[in-house]
């Protein structure tokens, strides 16, 4: 930061420590859990009674580091052993197959296993919509809003890298990110396209087996 900023930060922290017992406790969920009032109201109507506060608490927790196994190159047990050899603790996810929860990773991008494309980072909930599509090898698949690429990678792996997968976004640099990820994972059926999902593409009408 700029010169002298550490003095300002220290002064603010000292003042906060001195006054911590004089500050009023927050009374609303939006203040207590730093969520907009509109979102709190929406969740209150959508969630079962008595669960709102626990959901807000969970929403503020740091997410776990979760990876999906690239079964085009390896399997879950072999990858788990490989990661442990690199000093990373890995345990199987509770309900998602070919999915590991990591700790002690440091920078994943520095690990040889990452650079070799043995896995990609993706929350298991984000993979569910791909699994619900029951993708098969040889299908024609369209991912309308693909960046940063996790859904497309999951789709290509489910298709066993056989068929056609078109991954779209409205930002060229994000398409490059998807292309680099696919190359690292050994995915060859993926092609990117600069495309706004709200704009019709006549040649795609009734041409796809699955649209994400």
PyMOL CGO cylinders between C-alpha atoms (Angstrom):
from pymol import cmd
from pymol.cgo import CYLINDER

trace = [
    CYLINDER, 0.00, 0.00, 0.00, 0.97, 3.69, 0.04, 0.3, 1, 1, 1, 1, 1, 1,
    CYLINDER, 0.97, 3.69, 0.04, 3.58, 4.93, 2.55, 0.3, 1, 1, 1, 1, 1, 1,
    CYLINDER, 3.58, 4.93, 2.55, 2.21, 5.22, 6.06, 0.3, 1, 1, 1, 1, 1, 1,
    CYLINDER, 2.21, 5.22, 6.06, -0.79, 2.98, 5.52, 0.3, 1, 1, 1, 1, 1, 1,
    CYLINDER, -0.79, 2.98, 5.52, 0.45, 0.49, 8.12, 0.3, 1, 1, 1, 1, 1, 1,
    CYLINDER, 0.45, 0.49, 8.12, 0.28, 3.24, 10.77, 0.3, 1, 1, 1, 1, 1, 1,
    CYLINDER, 0.28, 3.24, 10.77, -3.31, 4.00, 9.82, 0.3, 1, 1, 1, 1, 1, 1,
    CYLINDER, -3.31, 4.00, 9.82, -4.27, 0.31, 9.93, 0.3, 1, 1, 1, 1, 1, 1,
    CYLINDER, -4.27, 0.31, 9.93, -2.62, -0.14, 13.34, 0.3, 1, 1, 1, 1, 1, 1,
    CYLINDER, -2.62, -0.14, 13.34, -4.39, 2.95, 14.69, 0.3, 1, 1, 1, 1, 1, 1,
    CYLINDER, -4.39, 2.95, 14.69, -7.78, 1.70, 13.47, 0.3, 1, 1, 1, 1, 1, 1,
    CYLINDER, -7.78, 1.70, 13.47, -7.16, -1.73, 15.01, 0.3, 1, 1, 1, 1, 1, 1,
    CYLINDER, -7.16, -1.73, 15.01, -6.07, -0.24, 18.34, 0.3, 1, 1, 1, 1, 1, 1,
    CYLINDER, -6.07, -0.24, 18.34, -9.17, 1.97, 18.43, 0.3, 1, 1, 1, 1, 1, 1,
    CYLINDER, -9.17, 1.97, 18.43, -11.38, -1.02, 17.57, 0.3, 1, 1, 1, 1, 1, 1,
    CYLINDER, -11.38, -1.02, 17.57, -9.81, -3.04, 20.39, 0.3, 1, 1, 1, 1, 1, 1,
    CYLINDER, -9.81, -3.04, 20.39, -10.39, -0.22, 22.87, 0.3, 1, 1, 1, 1, 1, 1,
    CYLINDER, -10.39, -0.22, 22.87, -14.02, 0.31, 21.89, 0.3, 1, 1, 1, 1, 1, 1,
    CYLINDER, -14.02, 0.31, 21.89, -15.07, -3.30, 21.22, 0.3, 1, 1, 1, 1, 1, 1,
    CYLINDER, -15.07, -3.30, 21.22, -17.11, -3.53, 24.44, 0.3, 1, 1, 1, 1, 1, 1,
    CYLINDER, -17.11, -3.53, 24.44, -18.92, -0.25, 23.80, 0.3, 1, 1, 1, 1, 1, 1,
    CYLINDER, -18.92, -0.25, 23.80, -20.27, -1.05, 20.33, 0.3, 1, 1, 1, 1, 1, 1,
    CYLINDER, -20.27, -1.05, 20.33, -23.88, -2.08, 19.94, 0.3, 1, 1, 1, 1, 1, 1,
    CYLINDER, -23.88, -2.08, 19.94, -24.39, -5.66, 18.78, 0.3, 1, 1, 1, 1, 1, 1,
    CYLINDER, -24.39, -5.66, 18.78, -26.05, -5.97, 15.36, 0.3, 1, 1, 1, 1, 1, 1,
    CYLINDER, -26.05, -5.97, 15.36, -29.72, -6.88, 15.61, 0.3, 1, 1, 1, 1, 1, 1,
    CYLINDER, -29.72, -6.88, 15.61, -30.60, -7.63, 11.98, 0.3, 1, 1, 1, 1, 1, 1,
    CYLINDER, -30.60, -7.63, 11.98, -29.44, -10.60, 9.92, 0.3, 1, 1, 1, 1, 1, 1,
    CYLINDER, -29.44, -10.60, 9.92, -28.28, -8.26, 7.14, 0.3, 1, 1, 1, 1, 1, 1,
    CYLINDER, -28.28, -8.26, 7.14, -25.89, -6.48, 9.55, 0.3, 1, 1, 1, 1, 1, 1,
    CYLINDER, -25.89, -6.48, 9.55, -24.88, -9.58, 11.51, 0.3, 1, 1, 1, 1, 1, 1,
    CYLINDER, -24.88, -9.58, 11.51, -24.02, -11.64, 8.43, 0.3, 1, 1, 1, 1, 1, 1,
    CYLINDER, -24.02, -11.64, 8.43, -23.28, -8.86, 5.88, 0.3, 1, 1, 1, 1, 1, 1,
    CYLINDER, -23.28, -8.86, 5.88, -26.06, -9.83, 3.45, 0.3, 1, 1, 1, 1, 1, 1,
    CYLINDER, -26.06, -9.83, 3.45, -28.29, -7.32, 1.61, 0.3, 1, 1, 1, 1, 1, 1,
    CYLINDER, -28.29, -7.32, 1.61, -31.75, -6.94, 3.13, 0.3, 1, 1, 1, 1, 1, 1,
    CYLINDER, -31.75, -6.94, 3.13, -33.34, -7.90, -0.21, 0.3, 1, 1, 1, 1, 1, 1,
    CYLINDER, -33.34, -7.90, -0.21, -31.44, -11.20, -0.28, 0.3, 1, 1, 1, 1, 1, 1,
    CYLINDER, -31.44, -11.20, -0.28, -32.28, -11.95, 3.35, 0.3, 1, 1, 1, 1, 1, 1,
    CYLINDER, -32.28, -11.95, 3.35, -35.97, -11.33, 2.61, 0.3, 1, 1, 1, 1, 1, 1,
    CYLINDER, -35.97, -11.33, 2.61, -35.86, -13.57, -0.48, 0.3, 1, 1, 1, 1, 1, 1,
    CYLINDER, -35.86, -13.57, -0.48, -34.15, -16.40, 1.40, 0.3, 1, 1, 1, 1, 1, 1,
    CYLINDER, -34.15, -16.40, 1.40, -36.62, -16.09, 4.26, 0.3, 1, 1, 1, 1, 1, 1,
    CYLINDER, -36.62, -16.09, 4.26, -39.52, -16.79, 1.92, 0.3, 1, 1, 1, 1, 1, 1,
    CYLINDER, -39.52, -16.79, 1.92, -37.71, -19.60, 0.08, 0.3, 1, 1, 1, 1, 1, 1,
    CYLINDER, -37.71, -19.60, 0.08, -36.20, -21.57, 2.98, 0.3, 1, 1, 1, 1, 1, 1,
    CYLINDER, -36.20, -21.57, 2.98, -37.89, -23.83, 5.52, 0.3, 1, 1, 1, 1, 1, 1,
    CYLINDER, -37.89, -23.83, 5.52, -38.75, -22.11, 8.79, 0.3, 1, 1, 1, 1, 1, 1,
    CYLINDER, -38.75, -22.11, 8.79, -35.88, -21.97, 11.24, 0.3, 1, 1, 1, 1, 1, 1,
    CYLINDER, -35.88, -21.97, 11.24, -33.10, -22.51, 8.67, 0.3, 1, 1, 1, 1, 1, 1,
    CYLINDER, -33.10, -22.51, 8.67, -32.40, -18.94, 7.52, 0.3, 1, 1, 1, 1, 1, 1,
    CYLINDER, -32.40, -18.94, 7.52, -29.69, -18.08, 10.05, 0.3, 1, 1, 1, 1, 1, 1,
    CYLINDER, -29.69, -18.08, 10.05, -27.77, -21.33, 9.53, 0.3, 1, 1, 1, 1, 1, 1,
    CYLINDER, -27.77, -21.33, 9.53, -27.80, -20.72, 5.75, 0.3, 1, 1, 1, 1, 1, 1,
    CYLINDER, -27.80, -20.72, 5.75, -26.45, -17.18, 6.21, 0.3, 1, 1, 1, 1, 1, 1,
    CYLINDER, -26.45, -17.18, 6.21, -23.73, -18.50, 8.52, 0.3, 1, 1, 1, 1, 1, 1,
    CYLINDER, -23.73, -18.50, 8.52, -22.75, -21.17, 5.99, 0.3, 1, 1, 1, 1, 1, 1,
    CYLINDER, -22.75, -21.17, 5.99, -22.70, -18.60, 3.18, 0.3, 1, 1, 1, 1, 1, 1,
    CYLINDER, -22.70, -18.60, 3.18, -19.97, -16.67, 5.02, 0.3, 1, 1, 1, 1, 1, 1,
    CYLINDER, -19.97, -16.67, 5.02, -17.69, -19.66, 5.48, 0.3, 1, 1, 1, 1, 1, 1,
    CYLINDER, -17.69, -19.66, 5.48, -14.65, -20.16, 3.26, 0.3, 1, 1, 1, 1, 1, 1,
    CYLINDER, -14.65, -20.16, 3.26, -15.38, -22.90, 0.72, 0.3, 1, 1, 1, 1, 1, 1,
    CYLINDER, -15.38, -22.90, 0.72, -13.33, -26.09, 0.64, 0.3, 1, 1, 1, 1, 1, 1,
    CYLINDER, -13.33, -26.09, 0.64, -10.87, -26.68, -2.17, 0.3, 1, 1, 1, 1, 1, 1,
    CYLINDER, -10.87, -26.68, -2.17, -12.60, -29.30, -4.32, 0.3, 1, 1, 1, 1, 1, 1,
    CYLINDER, -12.60, -29.30, -4.32, -11.26, -30.89, -7.50, 0.3, 1, 1, 1, 1, 1, 1,
    CYLINDER, -11.26, -30.89, -7.50, -12.80, -33.12, -10.12, 0.3, 1, 1, 1, 1, 1, 1,
    CYLINDER, -12.80, -33.12, -10.12, -10.76, -36.08, -11.34, 0.3, 1, 1, 1, 1, 1, 1,
    CYLINDER, -10.76, -36.08, -11.34, -9.94, -36.03, -15.05, 0.3, 1, 1, 1, 1, 1, 1,
    CYLINDER, -9.94, -36.03, -15.05, -10.87, -39.61, -15.83, 0.3, 1, 1, 1, 1, 1, 1,
    CYLINDER, -10.87, -39.61, -15.83, -9.51, -39.17, -19.35, 0.3, 1, 1, 1, 1, 1, 1,
    CYLINDER, -9.51, -39.17, -19.35, -6.06, -39.38, -17.75, 0.3, 1, 1, 1, 1, 1, 1,
    CYLINDER, -6.06, -39.38, -17.75, -6.36, -41.03, -14.32, 0.3, 1, 1, 1, 1, 1, 1,
    CYLINDER, -6.36, -41.03, -14.32, -8.74, -42.36, -11.66, 0.3, 1, 1, 1, 1, 1, 1,
    CYLINDER, -8.74, -42.36, -11.66, -9.64, -41.18, -8.17, 0.3, 1, 1, 1, 1, 1, 1,
    CYLINDER, -9.64, -41.18, -8.17, -7.43, -43.54, -6.17, 0.3, 1, 1, 1, 1, 1, 1,
    CYLINDER, -7.43, -43.54, -6.17, -4.36, -43.01, -8.36, 0.3, 1, 1, 1, 1, 1, 1,
    CYLINDER, -4.36, -43.01, -8.36, -4.81, -39.23, -8.19, 0.3, 1, 1, 1, 1, 1, 1,
    CYLINDER, -4.81, -39.23, -8.19, -5.26, -39.32, -4.41, 0.3, 1, 1, 1, 1, 1, 1,
    CYLINDER, -5.26, -39.32, -4.41, -1.93, -41.16, -4.04, 0.3, 1, 1, 1, 1, 1, 1,
    CYLINDER, -1.93, -41.16, -4.04, -0.25, -38.78, -6.48, 0.3, 1, 1, 1, 1, 1, 1,
    CYLINDER, -0.25, -38.78, -6.48, -1.42, -35.71, -4.56, 0.3, 1, 1, 1, 1, 1, 1,
    CYLINDER, -1.42, -35.71, -4.56, -0.34, -37.18, -1.25, 0.3, 1, 1, 1, 1, 1, 1,
    CYLINDER, -0.34, -37.18, -1.25, 3.09, -37.74, -2.80, 0.3, 1, 1, 1, 1, 1, 1,
    CYLINDER, 3.09, -37.74, -2.80, 3.15, -34.03, -3.56, 0.3, 1, 1, 1, 1, 1, 1,
    CYLINDER, 3.15, -34.03, -3.56, 2.37, -33.18, 0.06, 0.3, 1, 1, 1, 1, 1, 1,
    CYLINDER, 2.37, -33.18, 0.06, -1.36, -32.53, -0.37, 0.3, 1, 1, 1, 1, 1, 1,
    CYLINDER, -1.36, -32.53, -0.37, -4.00, -34.12, 1.85, 0.3, 1, 1, 1, 1, 1, 1,
    CYLINDER, -4.00, -34.12, 1.85, -6.87, -35.49, -0.27, 0.3, 1, 1, 1, 1, 1, 1,
    CYLINDER, -6.87, -35.49, -0.27, -10.08, -37.20, 0.80, 0.3, 1, 1, 1, 1, 1, 1,
    CYLINDER, -10.08, -37.20, 0.80, -13.01, -38.43, -1.30, 0.3, 1, 1, 1, 1, 1, 1,
    CYLINDER, -13.01, -38.43, -1.30, -16.01, -36.12, -1.44, 0.3, 1, 1, 1, 1, 1, 1,
    CYLINDER, -16.01, -36.12, -1.44, -18.98, -37.38, 0.54, 0.3, 1, 1, 1, 1, 1, 1,
    CYLINDER, -18.98, -37.38, 0.54, -21.43, -37.70, -2.34, 0.3, 1, 1, 1, 1, 1, 1,
    CYLINDER, -21.43, -37.70, -2.34, -19.75, -36.77, -5.64, 0.3, 1, 1, 1, 1, 1, 1,
    CYLINDER, -19.75, -36.77, -5.64, -17.95, -39.55, -7.51, 0.3, 1, 1, 1, 1, 1, 1,
    CYLINDER, -17.95, -39.55, -7.51, -14.46, -38.81, -8.88, 0.3, 1, 1, 1, 1, 1, 1,
    CYLINDER, -14.46, -38.81, -8.88, -14.20, -35.79, -6.64, 0.3, 1, 1, 1, 1, 1, 1,
    CYLINDER, -14.20, -35.79, -6.64, -11.58, -35.00, -3.97, 0.3, 1, 1, 1, 1, 1, 1,
    CYLINDER, -11.58, -35.00, -3.97, -11.48, -32.43, -1.16, 0.3, 1, 1, 1, 1, 1, 1,
    CYLINDER, -11.48, -32.43, -1.16, -7.99, -31.01, -0.64, 0.3, 1, 1, 1, 1, 1, 1,
    CYLINDER, -7.99, -31.01, -0.64, -6.09, -29.35, 2.19, 0.3, 1, 1, 1, 1, 1, 1,
    CYLINDER, -6.09, -29.35, 2.19, -2.51, -28.19, 2.50, 0.3, 1, 1, 1, 1, 1, 1,
    CYLINDER, -2.51, -28.19, 2.50, -2.38, -27.38, -1.20, 0.3, 1, 1, 1, 1, 1, 1,
    CYLINDER, -2.38, -27.38, -1.20, -0.55, -24.08, -1.41, 0.3, 1, 1, 1, 1, 1, 1,
    CYLINDER, -0.55, -24.08, -1.41, -0.76, -22.97, -5.04, 0.3, 1, 1, 1, 1, 1, 1,
    CYLINDER, -0.76, -22.97, -5.04, -2.37, -25.79, -7.02, 0.3, 1, 1, 1, 1, 1, 1,
    CYLINDER, -2.37, -25.79, -7.02, -1.02, -24.39, -10.28, 0.3, 1, 1, 1, 1, 1, 1,
    CYLINDER, -1.02, -24.39, -10.28, 2.52, -25.10, -9.10, 0.3, 1, 1, 1, 1, 1, 1,
    CYLINDER, 2.52, -25.10, -9.10, 1.88, -28.83, -8.63, 0.3, 1, 1, 1, 1, 1, 1,
    CYLINDER, 1.88, -28.83, -8.63, 3.08, -31.21, -11.39, 0.3, 1, 1, 1, 1, 1, 1,
    CYLINDER, 3.08, -31.21, -11.39, -0.23, -33.10, -11.16, 0.3, 1, 1, 1, 1, 1, 1,
    CYLINDER, -0.23, -33.10, -11.16, -2.13, -29.90, -12.00, 0.3, 1, 1, 1, 1, 1, 1,
    CYLINDER, -2.13, -29.90, -12.00, 0.14, -29.02, -14.90, 0.3, 1, 1, 1, 1, 1, 1,
    CYLINDER, 0.14, -29.02, -14.90, -0.28, -32.55, -16.27, 0.3, 1, 1, 1, 1, 1, 1,
    CYLINDER, -0.28, -32.55, -16.27, -4.05, -32.02, -16.37, 0.3, 1, 1, 1, 1, 1, 1,
    CYLINDER, -4.05, -32.02, -16.37, -5.04, -34.76, -13.95, 0.3, 1, 1, 1, 1, 1, 1,
    CYLINDER, -5.04, -34.76, -13.95, -7.85, -32.63, -12.46, 0.3, 1, 1, 1, 1, 1, 1,
    CYLINDER, -7.85, -32.63, -12.46, -9.60, -29.29, -12.49, 0.3, 1, 1, 1, 1, 1, 1,
    CYLINDER, -9.60, -29.29, -12.49, -11.08, -27.18, -9.71, 0.3, 1, 1, 1, 1, 1, 1,
    CYLINDER, -11.08, -27.18, -9.71, -14.89, -27.24, -9.55, 0.3, 1, 1, 1, 1, 1, 1,
    CYLINDER, -14.89, -27.24, -9.55, -17.44, -27.23, -6.76, 0.3, 1, 1, 1, 1, 1, 1,
    CYLINDER, -17.44, -27.23, -6.76, -19.51, -30.44, -6.86, 0.3, 1, 1, 1, 1, 1, 1,
    CYLINDER, -19.51, -30.44, -6.86, -22.79, -28.51, -7.01, 0.3, 1, 1, 1, 1, 1, 1,
    CYLINDER, -22.79, -28.51, -7.01, -21.66, -26.93, -10.28, 0.3, 1, 1, 1, 1, 1, 1,
    CYLINDER, -21.66, -26.93, -10.28, -21.16, -30.38, -11.77, 0.3, 1, 1, 1, 1, 1, 1,
    CYLINDER, -21.16, -30.38, -11.77, -24.68, -31.56, -10.95, 0.3, 1, 1, 1, 1, 1, 1,
    CYLINDER, -24.68, -31.56, -10.95, -26.35, -29.92, -13.96, 0.3, 1, 1, 1, 1, 1, 1,
    CYLINDER, -26.35, -29.92, -13.96, -23.93, -31.73, -16.27, 0.3, 1, 1, 1, 1, 1, 1,
    CYLINDER, -23.93, -31.73, -16.27, -24.65, -35.06, -14.56, 0.3, 1, 1, 1, 1, 1, 1,
    CYLINDER, -24.65, -35.06, -14.56, -28.40, -34.44, -14.84, 0.3, 1, 1, 1, 1, 1, 1,
    CYLINDER, -28.40, -34.44, -14.84, -27.98, -34.23, -18.63, 0.3, 1, 1, 1, 1, 1, 1,
    CYLINDER, -27.98, -34.23, -18.63, -26.77, -37.85, -18.74, 0.3, 1, 1, 1, 1, 1, 1,
    CYLINDER, -26.77, -37.85, -18.74, -24.27, -37.01, -21.47, 0.3, 1, 1, 1, 1, 1, 1,
    CYLINDER, -24.27, -37.01, -21.47, -23.02, -39.82, -23.68, 0.3, 1, 1, 1, 1, 1, 1,
    CYLINDER, -23.02, -39.82, -23.68, -20.09, -40.17, -26.10, 0.3, 1, 1, 1, 1, 1, 1,
    CYLINDER, -20.09, -40.17, -26.10, -20.88, -38.85, -29.57, 0.3, 1, 1, 1, 1, 1, 1,
    CYLINDER, -20.88, -38.85, -29.57, -23.43, -36.23, -28.49, 0.3, 1, 1, 1, 1, 1, 1,
    CYLINDER, -23.43, -36.23, -28.49, -23.68, -32.66, -29.81, 0.3, 1, 1, 1, 1, 1, 1,
    CYLINDER, -23.68, -32.66, -29.81, -23.51, -30.39, -26.74, 0.3, 1, 1, 1, 1, 1, 1,
    CYLINDER, -23.51, -30.39, -26.74, -23.75, -26.62, -26.32, 0.3, 1, 1, 1, 1, 1, 1,
    CYLINDER, -23.75, -26.62, -26.32, -22.57, -24.76, -23.20, 0.3, 1, 1, 1, 1, 1, 1,
    CYLINDER, -22.57, -24.76, -23.20, -24.14, -21.31, -23.56, 0.3, 1, 1, 1, 1, 1, 1,
    CYLINDER, -24.14, -21.31, -23.56, -22.26, -19.54, -20.73, 0.3, 1, 1, 1, 1, 1, 1,
    CYLINDER, -22.26, -19.54, -20.73, -19.13, -21.62, -20.38, 0.3, 1, 1, 1, 1, 1, 1,
    CYLINDER, -19.13, -21.62, -20.38, -16.47, -19.52, -18.63, 0.3, 1, 1, 1, 1, 1, 1,
    CYLINDER, -16.47, -19.52, -18.63, -14.35, -20.34, -16.74, 0.3, 1, 1, 1, 1, 1, 1,
    CYLINDER, -14.35, -20.34, -16.74, -14.94, -23.81, -18.23, 0.3, 1, 1, 1, 1, 1, 1,
    CYLINDER, -14.94, -23.81, -18.23, -15.80, -26.21, -15.43, 0.3, 1, 1, 1, 1, 1, 1,
    CYLINDER, -15.80, -26.21, -15.43, -19.15, -27.30, -16.89, 0.3, 1, 1, 1, 1, 1, 1,
    CYLINDER, -19.15, -27.30, -16.89, -17.64, -27.78, -20.32, 0.3, 1, 1, 1, 1, 1, 1,
    CYLINDER, -17.64, -27.78, -20.32, -14.76, -29.83, -18.92, 0.3, 1, 1, 1, 1, 1, 1,
    CYLINDER, -14.76, -29.83, -18.92, -17.19, -32.01, -16.96, 0.3, 1, 1, 1, 1, 1, 1,
    CYLINDER, -17.19, -32.01, -16.96, -19.28, -32.47, -20.11, 0.3, 1, 1, 1, 1, 1, 1,
    CYLINDER, -19.28, -32.47, -20.11, -16.29, -33.45, -22.26, 0.3, 1, 1, 1, 1, 1, 1,
    CYLINDER, -16.29, -33.45, -22.26, -15.12, -35.97, -19.67, 0.3, 1, 1, 1, 1, 1, 1,
    CYLINDER, -15.12, -35.97, -19.67, -18.62, -37.45, -19.37, 0.3, 1, 1, 1, 1, 1, 1,
    CYLINDER, -18.62, -37.45, -19.37, -18.64, -37.76, -23.19, 0.3, 1, 1, 1, 1, 1, 1,
    CYLINDER, -18.64, -37.76, -23.19, -15.28, -39.55, -22.98, 0.3, 1, 1, 1, 1, 1, 1,
    CYLINDER, -15.28, -39.55, -22.98, -13.87, -36.87, -25.29, 0.3, 1, 1, 1, 1, 1, 1,
    CYLINDER, -13.87, -36.87, -25.29, -16.07, -38.13, -28.15, 0.3, 1, 1, 1, 1, 1, 1,
    CYLINDER, -16.07, -38.13, -28.15, -18.62, -35.99, -29.98, 0.3, 1, 1, 1, 1, 1, 1,
    CYLINDER, -18.62, -35.99, -29.98, -18.86, -32.21, -30.30, 0.3, 1, 1, 1, 1, 1, 1,
    CYLINDER, -18.86, -32.21, -30.30, -18.86, -29.57, -27.56, 0.3, 1, 1, 1, 1, 1, 1,
    CYLINDER, -18.86, -29.57, -27.56, -19.29, -25.85, -28.25, 0.3, 1, 1, 1, 1, 1, 1,
    CYLINDER, -19.29, -25.85, -28.25, -18.42, -23.53, -25.36, 0.3, 1, 1, 1, 1, 1, 1,
    CYLINDER, -18.42, -23.53, -25.36, -19.59, -19.92, -25.57, 0.3, 1, 1, 1, 1, 1, 1,
    CYLINDER, -19.59, -19.92, -25.57, -18.89, -16.67, -23.78, 0.3, 1, 1, 1, 1, 1, 1,
    CYLINDER, -18.89, -16.67, -23.78, -19.08, -12.97, -24.59, 0.3, 1, 1, 1, 1, 1, 1,
    CYLINDER, -19.08, -12.97, -24.59, -15.46, -12.20, -23.56, 0.3, 1, 1, 1, 1, 1, 1,
    CYLINDER, -15.46, -12.20, -23.56, -12.55, -13.27, -25.79, 0.3, 1, 1, 1, 1, 1, 1,
    CYLINDER, -12.55, -13.27, -25.79, -10.09, -13.54, -22.88, 0.3, 1, 1, 1, 1, 1, 1,
    CYLINDER, -10.09, -13.54, -22.88, -12.42, -15.97, -21.12, 0.3, 1, 1, 1, 1, 1, 1,
    CYLINDER, -12.42, -15.97, -21.12, -12.57, -18.14, -24.23, 0.3, 1, 1, 1, 1, 1, 1,
    CYLINDER, -12.57, -18.14, -24.23, -8.77, -18.27, -24.17, 0.3, 1, 1, 1, 1, 1, 1,
    CYLINDER, -8.77, -18.27, -24.17, -8.96, -19.40, -20.55, 0.3, 1, 1, 1, 1, 1, 1,
    CYLINDER, -8.96, -19.40, -20.55, -11.30, -22.25, -21.54, 0.3, 1, 1, 1, 1, 1, 1,
    CYLINDER, -11.30, -22.25, -21.54, -9.05, -23.25, -24.43, 0.3, 1, 1, 1, 1, 1, 1,
    CYLINDER, -9.05, -23.25, -24.43, -5.96, -23.38, -22.20, 0.3, 1, 1, 1, 1, 1, 1,
    CYLINDER, -5.96, -23.38, -22.20, -7.84, -25.48, -19.64, 0.3, 1, 1, 1, 1, 1, 1,
    CYLINDER, -7.84, -25.48, -19.64, -9.06, -27.92, -22.29, 0.3, 1, 1, 1, 1, 1, 1,
    CYLINDER, -9.06, -27.92, -22.29, -5.55, -28.30, -23.67, 0.3, 1, 1, 1, 1, 1, 1,
    CYLINDER, -5.55, -28.30, -23.67, -4.16, -29.00, -20.20, 0.3, 1, 1, 1, 1, 1, 1,
    CYLINDER, -4.16, -29.00, -20.20, -6.83, -31.65, -19.59, 0.3, 1, 1, 1, 1, 1, 1,
    CYLINDER, -6.83, -31.65, -19.59, -6.34, -33.31, -22.97, 0.3, 1, 1, 1, 1, 1, 1,
    CYLINDER, -6.34, -33.31, -22.97, -9.84, -32.43, -24.21, 0.3, 1, 1, 1, 1, 1, 1,
    CYLINDER, -9.84, -32.43, -24.21, -9.97, -32.28, -28.02, 0.3, 1, 1, 1, 1, 1, 1,
    CYLINDER, -9.97, -32.28, -28.02, -13.73, -32.14, -28.76, 0.3, 1, 1, 1, 1, 1, 1,
    CYLINDER, -13.73, -32.14, -28.76, -14.19, -28.63, -27.32, 0.3, 1, 1, 1, 1, 1, 1,
    CYLINDER, -14.19, -28.63, -27.32, -14.41, -25.59, -29.56, 0.3, 1, 1, 1, 1, 1, 1,
    CYLINDER, -14.41, -25.59, -29.56, -15.05, -22.07, -28.27, 0.3, 1, 1, 1, 1, 1, 1,
    CYLINDER, -15.05, -22.07, -28.27, -17.23, -19.42, -29.83, 0.3, 1, 1, 1, 1, 1, 1,
    CYLINDER, -17.23, -19.42, -29.83, -17.72, -15.74, -29.06, 0.3, 1, 1, 1, 1, 1, 1,
    CYLINDER, -17.72, -15.74, -29.06, -21.49, -15.75, -28.64, 0.3, 1, 1, 1, 1, 1, 1,
    CYLINDER, -21.49, -15.75, -28.64, -24.12, -13.93, -26.61, 0.3, 1, 1, 1, 1, 1, 1,
    CYLINDER, -24.12, -13.93, -26.61, -26.55, -16.56, -25.28, 0.3, 1, 1, 1, 1, 1, 1,
    CYLINDER, -26.55, -16.56, -25.28, -29.46, -14.12, -25.66, 0.3, 1, 1, 1, 1, 1, 1,
    CYLINDER, -29.46, -14.12, -25.66, -28.92, -13.89, -29.45, 0.3, 1, 1, 1, 1, 1, 1,
    CYLINDER, -28.92, -13.89, -29.45, -30.50, -16.63, -31.64, 0.3, 1, 1, 1, 1, 1, 1,
    CYLINDER, -30.50, -16.63, -31.64, -28.20, -18.80, -33.77, 0.3, 1, 1, 1, 1, 1, 1,
    CYLINDER, -28.20, -18.80, -33.77, -30.37, -20.38, -36.50, 0.3, 1, 1, 1, 1, 1, 1,
    CYLINDER, -30.37, -20.38, -36.50, -27.99, -23.25, -37.29, 0.3, 1, 1, 1, 1, 1, 1,
    CYLINDER, -27.99, -23.25, -37.29, -28.13, -24.38, -33.67, 0.3, 1, 1, 1, 1, 1, 1,
    CYLINDER, -28.13, -24.38, -33.67, -31.91, -24.74, -33.57, 0.3, 1, 1, 1, 1, 1, 1,
    CYLINDER, -31.91, -24.74, -33.57, -32.85, -28.40, -32.96, 0.3, 1, 1, 1, 1, 1, 1,
    CYLINDER, -32.85, -28.40, -32.96, -29.21, -29.32, -33.63, 0.3, 1, 1, 1, 1, 1, 1,
    CYLINDER, -29.21, -29.32, -33.63, -28.03, -30.04, -30.08, 0.3, 1, 1, 1, 1, 1, 1,
    CYLINDER, -28.03, -30.04, -30.08, -28.62, -33.11, -27.95, 0.3, 1, 1, 1, 1, 1, 1,
    CYLINDER, -28.62, -33.11, -27.95, -27.95, -31.19, -24.74, 0.3, 1, 1, 1, 1, 1, 1,
    CYLINDER, -27.95, -31.19, -24.74, -27.81, -27.46, -23.93, 0.3, 1, 1, 1, 1, 1, 1,
    CYLINDER, -27.81, -27.46, -23.93, -26.16, -26.30, -20.70, 0.3, 1, 1, 1, 1, 1, 1,
]
cmd.load_cgo(trace, "trace")
